[in-house]
Structures are given as structure tokens and as C-alpha cells.
Amino acid sequence: MENQPIEITSQGQSTFIEMLSGEFISQTGIGVYAYLTPLAIDSLFQQYLQHKEPLRAFTKQLVKTVLA
């Protein structure tokens, strides 16, 4: 699943949030909502859909950027 594009649905957005939160937990021990608002996460989901990048690569880079 991580190398395939996700659907533009609530399920796709849920998958995005789960992956993003998992990456934050992996890197910091704290979930995504400690760093980003729900509106920011929605905006990032829209950016992800535009970039056509694998989900895992997108979330890893995003966490690095937020933590920098």
C-alpha cells in the first residue's frame, strides 16, 4: 500500500493521517496532532495528492521538514 497512490476519499485521508502520525511517533514518540492542526493536516493531504509521490517518502520528508 505504501508505494501505491491512495484514493481521494475519507478512507484515503485516514490512511494518510495514520501514516503521518506513525512517522511522527517513530521520530519523536508523539503523534502528529502535537505538531500540526487538523486544518494543516488537511492542507498537507491536498499537497500529497498533487505531488504523486509515494506516501511513505512524502511523510518521512514532511516530518523532517516540520522538525527542522
Secondary structure, 3 states (H helix, E strand, C coil): CCCCCCCCCHHHHHHHHHHHHHHHHHHHCCCHHHCCCHHHHHHHHHHHHHHCCCHHHHHHHHHHHHHC
